[in-house]
């Protein structure tokens, strides 16, 4: 009987040893969390053109769902010629999502729209001759009322290098940046209409 007990004890010890060796191969919780953390300098990936973003309105009031819709590249538009070589014309749909009116922050507050060129340079909307490019349908600028939406547009005066694709960035009323990746070609469902609007 004592011999049988000794054999059972030896078998249990062997099984326990096997479990210990398996446990050693599993990464600890700390190691796993470290592996999932973003590395230093990692940049948030942008959304695709046509993807909506819920954004905080100017002054932290209301919520705007903003959807950049179409981009058109042109040397001339609205009777103006791009000072730097290329206009990037971006249209967007702004929709109020709460019971209060909401608006985009004014550029003077540090918010609003920017273009990040492929090399990382930031360009503000409306620079060069871009400020003078106006399209009737996309020229809305009033606060969006509850339950309503409107078309807007932003124009960037870029060099040919800056216009080789880029990232469209919108900084909302809480200074949160929303990003969309933009190709170097005319894109979106309303390209033909935007080009017609740009004719002078």
N, C-alpha and C positions, 0 to 999 in steps of 0.2 A: 504494500500500500504506500509506504514511504517512497518507494522507487517510482510509482505511478505519479505521485504528487510532484516529485522532482522533475519528471519528464514534462508534465503539464506546465510547470513554472518556467522551464527552459523554453518551451514552445511559445508561451505568452511573451517572454522577454524578446525572443527573436522577432515576433510580429511587431512589437513596440518599436524595436530598432528600425524595422523597415519603414514605419510611419514617420519616424524622425528624419530619415534620409529624404523622404518625399517633401516634407515640410521645408527642408533647407533649399529646395530648388524653386520654391514659390517666392516671388518678390514681395517684400514687405509693403504695407500700405503707404509708407513714406516714400519708398522708391517709386511706386506706381504713380503717386500724385506728382512727383517731380518730373516724371517722364511726360505727363500730360500738360504741364505748364508751358505756355508759349515762351519761346526763347527771346532774349533781349533784342530789341530792334525789329521784332516781327510786326508787320503791318496787316491790319484787318483787310480781308479780301472784299472787293467791291461787288455790288449786286449787278445784275444784267439790266440793260435798258428795258424799260417797260415794267420793272418790278416796283411796286409801291412801298413807301416807307411811312410809318406813323411818326410824325414829328411834333415837337412842342412849338406853339405859336409864339410870336413876338411878345417879349415881356413875360413869358411863361403862361400866357393865357390861351386856352383852347388847344385843340389838336388838329393839325393838318395832315391829311394823307396826301403825300406828294409822289407823283409818278412821272419821272422824265420819260417822254414818249418817243420823240424823234430827234435826230441830229442831222444837220445838213452842213456841208463844207462848201464855201463859195468865196470867190475873190471879191465879188460885188453883190450888194443887196440893199434894197430900199433906197436906191440912188446914191449909195456910199461905196467907196472902195476901201478895202482893208489896208490900214496903214502899215501893218506888219506882214501882209501877204495873204492871209486866210481868215475869213470869218467862220467860226464854229457857232452855228445857230441851234440852240437846244430848246425844244418846247416841252412843257410839262402841264399836268393836270393837278390842280390843287383842290382838295375836297375837305370841307369842315366836318369834323367827326364828333363834335360835342355840342352842347346847347348854347355855346357862346361863339361869337365871331372870332376868327383867327386869321393872322396875317404872317407873312414871312418877315424876318428881321431885316431892318435896313442895313446896307453895307457899312454905313458909318458906325454901327454898333459892333462891327466885327463879325456879324453873322451873314447869312445869305450864301450866294453861289461863288464857287471858285473852280478853276480848271488846273489840275495837276498834270503837267507835261510828262512824257516818258522818262525824262531825267530828274524828275522830282520838283522842278520849278513850279511855283504857284502863281497863277494869273487871275486877277479879279475880273468879274464880268463888267462890261461897259467901258473897258479901257480902249485907247486908240480911237478909231472911228466907230467902234461898236455901239456906243451910246446913242448914235443917231439912226441906227437901223430899227425901224418900226414896222410891225405887221399888225394890221387892224384886228384880226381875230385873236391874236396872241398877246395883245397889249394891255391886258387887265392888270390892275395893281391895287384895287380896293380890298379891304378885309373881306374874307369869304364868310358869308352869313351861314348860320346853322342850317344844315340840310342841303346846302348849295355847293356848287363847284364852279370852277372857271379855268380857262386856258391861260397860261402865261408863257413867257419865253425869256431866255437869257442869251446874250450874244458876247462872244469872246473874240478879240482881235489878236490872232496868233501868228507866229512865224511858221513857215512850212515844217520845220522840225518839231515845234510844239504841237502841231496839228496831226502828227503821226500817231493818232490814238492818245489815250490819256485816261484820267480819272476825274469824273465830275463829282464835286464835293459840295454838300449843302450843310451849313452850320445853323442849327435851329435855335429857338429861344432859350434853351438850357445849355447852349454851347456844345451840344452833341453833334458830331460829324456823321453824316450819312454819305455813302460812297457808291458810285455806279461806274463800272468799267465801260469805256467808250472806244469803239473801233475807229479806224482812220477813214472809213467809208460812210457815205450817207446810209442811215439806218432808221428803221421804224416804220409804222403804218401810214404816216402822213407826209412822207418825203415830197410827193408830187404837189400836195397842197401848200406845204411850206415854201417850196420853190416858187409857186405861183404868187404867194403872198409877198415874196421878196422882189418880185418884178416891179420896176418903177415906170 
